[in-house]
Amino acid sequence: MGFWRKTLLLILCLGGCAQALAKERVPIPTPPPFAKSGTVSVYLTEPAEIPLSIGGRIVEPLSFLIRKPPRRGVLSGLSRTGRTEAVVTYTPNAGAVPGEDSLTFAAQSPDSPVSAPATVRIRLLEKPPVLLHPLALDFGTVYLGDESGQELVLKNGGGGRAGGQIQTSPPWFLSGNSTFHVPSGSEARILLVFRPTEERAFSDRVQLGSDPMACVELRGIGAAPLTWPKAGLIFSPDQRAKGFSEVAFGNQSPHERTLTFEWPEFLHAPRAITLAPGESASVKAEVSGPIKNLFEGSVRFQSGNFSGEFPLKVYPRPAKLTVTPEEVLDLGETQKGKEISGRFTVRNTGESDAPISISAPEGMRVIPDPQNLILGAGEQRVFEIQFASFKPGSHRGILAVRTPSGEQVQLAVSASVRETSAQPVGKFLNMPEPVRPPELATGKVPPVREASAVRSGPHEIEISWKAASPDTSGYRIQRRKISASKEARVVVEWLDWPAAKIATSDGAIHARLENLPENSRWAIRIISLDPQGLPGPPSPAFQIFTQPGNHRSVPLWAWIFVLSAAIAFAIRLAIQRRRALLAHEDERLARIEGK
């Protein structure tokens, strides 16, 4: 067969096959949309809408088909929400526990078959707890010593169990366990107690569990149930003179209150008082014992659970001076120019030490020196007043004892001076040995036995001695004076030496006598004074003397020698000056001749 024959046969075969195929051809189906898988989370206790989504060719009306329902819940309310979206409501079964569930769905168009199924995974979760609580608790005003409680109500508006711990700080306290657990849909009540200890407003923030945003603000005001003066109870010197002082209390609480006090032993006052609501009363206190120094302390009082205290300050009674004799001190009679003396006692019957000063009448002096002297509370001092005058007749003056605060007592002092007759010089010189009058030793200290001269100059003497007793409070230096009596007898008088400067150094007592005449002698003695200022027995008489002054003149021959030496020195200087001038002149002439 040839080529053309083979080609013809092939064409005939192909034509027959095409005719056979045309007779047997069927239509091709339209492709369906495709369902999309997904994952959703659902709370165990609440129904939830699960979204269903498709893709691909969309021909309306479109149908969503549940191919396999969930095993742990039920479906309801399938509805479209968009061209390619739909939702179905999923309700977990009662008693379901956290875990996973699933459903299978498909989609179909009118002109297409059902799509392949898609799976939506459902995660079953427990709803988180939601702690509901008040934002603040206001306890209002609470009196010190009392307390006020309020309940903190905690609710769980979510699922699961809300729990944690509450920490408070004073003045707030928890009544019961600090840990709380609140199941879903229930509540817990915790009692908070406000117990203030100060008079002021308080505020604090309490955190509930570990959530820093879960806080409750606490507010409250502390107030004292009683009122009293914050300055306390003061016994001023004026009130000590009256004998009592008062302190007022008021009850500002709505209940009757009884106050009990803890007074010191030296105060006499009520131990307890009762105040009705809104009532005020004063407590009167008296000092029942002596107070030598300023007392500063406090008084504590109690009323139920409330306790307080107020300052107490008690001043000692001011110094009160008395003098004995009370009205007149009569020194008696003396001769013109002759000294006379008497004694008076000053007492301090108050409770305060008193610096005192004594001003004596004109012509009189007080021994020991009363200036800058402190008279202690309850102490007394004996003083001696001396008087001498050349004016005959009666003498009277007022002696005044004063303190810096103005306390003053006065004592009239009187004396009489009579005329004396002069004694002949010769008869005076022939008088017998001096006769000493009786001593006025009343102090209870031993006398000074020995004294030594430290230094002696033309106008000054210094002596020294050892203290005979540690109880000695001071010393007086006296000098001896000899005079004639009317009976032509020599009388010895010892007069105080007020100008003596007495000081203590290195355990020894030194006395310095100044402004004395040169080359003179005295007989002196030392009087020791006891702590009350009373004189003790005198020491033996000691002789002291000043040195003669140095008034030597330079001899005449010494003046002649000094003058001759001065003249010789001047002559020598003149000769040396002359020789120097001559030498200078010779040198000048030699230079002229050389030229």
Backbone hydrogen bonds, N-H to C=O, Kabsch-Sander energy under -0.5 kcal/mol:
donor,donor_aa,acceptor,acceptor_aa,energy
6,K,2,G,-1.8
7,T,3,F,-1.8
8,L,4,W,-2.1
9,L,5,R,-2.2
10,L,6,K,-1.8
11,I,7,T,-2.0
12,L,8,L,-2.2
13,C,9,L,-1.9
14,L,10,L,-2.2
15,G,11,I,-2.2
16,G,12,L,-1.9
17,C,13,C,-2.2
18,A,14,L,-2.1
19,Q,15,G,-2.0
20,A,16,G,-2.0
21,L,17,C,-2.4
22,A,18,A,-2.1
23,K,19,Q,-1.5
24,E,20,A,-1.3
25,R,21,L,-0.7
25,R,22,A,-0.6
30,T,111,D,-0.7
34,F,55,G,-2.3
35,A,116,A,-0.8
36,K,53,S,-2.6
38,G,119,T,-1.5
40,V,121,R,-2.6
42,V,123,R,-3.3
44,L,125,L,-2.5
46,E,43,Y,-1.0
48,A,90,Y,-2.5
50,I,88,V,-3.3
52,L,86,A,-3.9
53,S,36,K,-0.5
54,I,84,T,-2.0
55,G,34,F,-2.5
59,V,57,R,-0.5
63,S,108,Q,-2.2
65,L,106,A,-3.6
67,R,65,L,-0.7
67,R,104,T,-2.5
68,K,104,T,-2.1
74,V,91,T,-2.2
76,S,89,T,-1.8
79,S,87,V,-2.5
81,T,85,E,-1.7
82,G,85,E,-1.7
86,A,52,L,-2.2
87,V,79,S,-3.0
88,V,50,I,-1.7
89,T,76,S,-3.1
90,Y,48,A,-3.7
91,T,74,V,-2.6
91,T,89,T,-0.5
93,N,72,R,-2.6
96,A,93,N,-1.7
99,G,124,L,-1.6
101,D,122,I,-3.1
103,L,120,V,-1.6
104,T,68,K,-2.4
105,F,118,A,-2.3
106,A,65,L,-3.0
108,Q,63,S,-2.0
109,S,113,P,-0.5
112,S,109,S,-1.5
115,S,107,A,-3.0
118,A,105,F,-2.7
120,V,103,L,-2.9
121,R,38,G,-2.9
121,R,119,T,-0.6
122,I,101,D,-3.7
123,R,40,V,-3.1
123,R,121,R,-0.5
124,L,99,G,-3.1
124,L,122,I,-0.6
125,L,42,V,-3.3
125,L,123,R,-0.7
132,L,130,V,-0.6
132,L,155,K,-3.8
137,L,217,E,-2.7
139,F,137,L,-0.6
139,F,219,R,-3.1
142,V,221,I,-3.0
144,L,223,A,-2.6
145,G,196,P,-0.9
146,D,143,Y,-2.4
148,S,194,F,-2.1
150,Q,192,L,-2.5
152,L,190,I,-3.8
153,V,151,E,-0.7
154,L,152,L,-0.5
154,L,188,A,-3.2
155,K,132,L,-2.5
156,N,186,S,-2.2
157,G,130,V,-3.4
157,G,155,K,-0.8
159,G,128,P,-1.8
162,A,182,V,-3.2
164,G,180,F,-1.9
166,I,178,S,-2.5
167,Q,207,Q,-0.6
172,W,169,S,-2.1
173,F,193,V,-2.4
175,S,191,L,-2.4
176,G,174,L,-0.9
180,F,164,G,-2.3
182,V,162,A,-4.0
184,S,160,G,-1.6
185,G,156,N,-2.4
186,S,183,P,-1.9
188,A,154,L,-2.8
190,I,152,L,-2.1
191,L,175,S,-0.6
192,L,150,Q,-3.0
192,L,190,I,-0.6
193,V,173,F,-3.1
194,F,148,S,-3.7
195,R,171,P,-3.1
195,R,193,V,-0.6
200,R,198,E,-1.4
202,F,220,G,-3.7
204,D,218,L,-2.0
206,V,216,V,-2.8
207,Q,205,R,-0.5
208,L,214,A,-3.2
209,G,165,Q,-1.6
209,G,207,Q,-0.8
211,D,208,L,-0.7
214,A,211,D,-1.4
215,C,213,M,-1.3
216,V,206,V,-2.3
217,E,135,L,-2.6
218,L,204,D,-3.4
219,R,137,L,-2.2
220,G,202,F,-2.0
221,I,140,G,-2.7
222,G,200,R,-3.1
223,A,142,V,-2.0
227,T,250,G,-2.3
232,G,229,P,-1.4
233,L,311,P,-2.7
234,I,232,G,-0.6
235,F,313,K,-3.2
236,S,234,I,-0.9
240,R,236,S,-2.7
241,A,237,P,-1.6
242,K,238,D,-1.5
243,G,239,Q,-2.3
244,F,239,Q,-0.7
245,S,285,A,-2.3
247,V,283,V,-1.8
249,F,281,A,-3.2
250,G,227,T,-2.0
251,N,279,E,-2.9
252,Q,225,P,-2.4
252,Q,250,G,-0.7
253,S,225,P,-0.6
257,R,275,L,-2.7
259,L,273,I,-3.4
260,T,302,Q,-2.2
261,F,271,R,-2.6
262,E,300,R,-2.1
263,W,261,F,-0.6
267,L,264,P,-1.7
268,H,286,E,-3.4
269,A,267,L,-0.6
273,I,259,L,-2.1
275,L,257,R,-3.4
278,G,251,N,-1.8
279,E,276,A,-2.4
281,A,249,F,-2.7
283,V,247,V,-3.3
284,K,282,S,-0.6
285,A,245,S,-2.9
286,E,268,H,-2.1
287,V,243,G,-0.7
288,S,266,F,-3.3
288,S,286,E,-0.6
289,G,266,F,-0.7
292,K,290,P,-0.5
295,F,314,V,-2.7
296,E,294,L,-0.5
297,G,312,L,-2.9
299,V,310,F,-2.4
300,R,262,E,-0.7
301,F,308,G,-2.8
302,Q,260,T,-2.2
303,S,306,F,-3.5
306,F,303,S,-2.2
308,G,301,F,-2.3
310,F,299,V,-1.9
312,L,297,G,-2.5
313,K,233,L,-2.4
314,V,295,F,-2.6
315,Y,235,F,-2.4
315,Y,313,K,-0.5
322,T,347,R,-2.1
324,T,345,T,-2.5
329,L,412,A,-3.4
330,D,328,V,-0.6
331,L,329,L,-0.7
331,L,414,S,-3.2
334,T,416,S,-2.5
336,K,418,R,-1.7
337,G,389,S,-3.2
338,K,335,Q,-2.1
340,I,387,F,-3.0
342,G,385,I,-1.8
344,F,383,F,-2.1
345,T,324,T,-2.8
346,V,381,R,-2.7
347,R,322,T,-2.9
348,N,379,E,-2.6
349,T,320,K,-2.7
349,T,347,R,-0.6
351,E,317,R,-1.3
354,A,375,L,-2.3
356,I,373,L,-3.3
357,S,402,R,-2.0
359,S,400,A,-2.5
360,A,358,I,-0.6
364,M,361,P,-1.9
365,R,386,Q,-2.0
367,I,384,E,-3.3
373,L,356,I,-1.2
373,L,370,P,-0.8
375,L,354,A,-3.1
375,L,373,L,-0.6
376,G,374,I,-0.7
378,G,348,N,-2.1
379,E,376,G,-2.0
381,R,346,V,-2.3
382,V,532,Q,-1.8
383,F,344,F,-3.0
384,E,367,I,-3.6
385,I,342,G,-2.8
386,Q,365,R,-2.8
387,F,340,I,-3.0
388,A,363,G,-0.9
393,G,417,V,-3.4
395,H,415,A,-3.3
397,G,413,V,-2.4
399,L,397,G,-0.5
399,L,411,L,-3.5
400,A,359,S,-2.1
400,A,398,I,-0.5
401,V,409,V,-3.0
402,R,357,S,-2.8
403,T,407,E,-1.8
406,G,403,T,-1.9
409,V,401,V,-2.2
411,L,399,L,-2.7
412,A,327,E,-2.6
413,V,397,G,-2.9
414,S,329,L,-2.3
415,A,395,H,-2.5
416,S,332,G,-2.3
417,V,393,G,-2.8
418,R,334,T,-2.4
428,F,424,P,-2.0
429,L,425,V,-2.2
430,N,426,G,-1.4
431,M,428,F,-1.3
435,V,490,V,-1.7
442,T,440,L,-0.8
442,T,535,P,-1.9
443,G,535,P,-4.0
452,S,464,S,-2.6
454,V,452,S,-0.5
454,V,462,E,-2.8
455,R,462,E,-1.7
457,G,460,E,-3.1
461,I,513,L,-2.3
462,E,455,R,-2.8
463,I,511,A,-2.3
464,S,452,S,-2.5
465,W,509,I,-2.0
467,A,507,G,-0.6
472,T,469,S,-1.4
473,S,529,L,-2.6
474,G,529,L,-0.9
476,R,527,I,-2.1
478,Q,525,R,-2.3
479,R,495,L,-2.9
480,R,523,A,-2.4
481,K,493,E,-3.6
483,S,491,V,-2.4
485,S,489,R,-2.7
488,A,485,S,-1.6
491,V,483,S,-3.7
492,V,435,V,-1.4
493,E,481,K,-3.3
495,L,479,R,-2.8
495,L,493,E,-0.6
497,W,477,I,-3.5
500,A,497,W,-1.7
501,K,512,R,-2.3
502,I,500,A,-0.7
503,A,510,H,-2.6
505,S,508,A,-2.9
508,A,505,S,-1.9
509,I,465,W,-2.7
510,H,503,A,-3.2
511,A,463,I,-2.4
512,R,501,K,-2.1
513,L,461,I,-3.1
514,E,512,R,-0.5
516,L,459,H,-2.1
519,N,547,Q,-1.2
522,W,544,I,-2.7
524,I,522,W,-0.5
524,I,542,F,-3.1
525,R,478,Q,-1.9
527,I,476,R,-2.9
528,S,526,I,-0.5
528,S,537,P,-0.6
529,L,474,G,-2.5
530,D,534,L,-2.6
533,G,530,D,-2.5
536,G,528,S,-3.5
539,S,526,I,-1.8
542,F,524,I,-3.2
544,I,522,W,-2.3
546,T,520,S,-2.4
547,Q,457,G,-1.5
551,H,549,G,-1.0
559,W,555,P,-1.5
560,I,556,L,-2.3
561,F,557,W,-2.3
562,V,558,A,-2.2
563,L,559,W,-2.3
564,S,560,I,-2.6
565,A,561,F,-2.2
566,A,562,V,-1.8
567,I,563,L,-2.1
568,A,564,S,-2.5
569,F,565,A,-1.9
570,A,566,A,-1.8
571,I,567,I,-2.3
572,R,568,A,-2.2
573,L,569,F,-1.8
574,A,570,A,-1.9
575,I,571,I,-2.2
576,Q,572,R,-2.2
577,R,573,L,-1.9
578,R,574,A,-2.0
579,R,575,I,-2.2
580,A,576,Q,-1.7
581,L,577,R,-1.6
582,L,578,R,-2.1
583,A,579,R,-2.1
584,H,580,A,-1.7
585,E,581,L,-1.9
586,D,582,L,-2.3
587,E,583,A,-1.8
588,R,584,H,-1.5
589,L,585,E,-2.1
590,A,586,D,-2.0
591,R,587,E,-1.4
592,I,588,R,-1.5
593,E,589,L,-2.2
594,G,590,A,-1.7
595,K,591,R,-1.0
595,K,592,I,-0.5
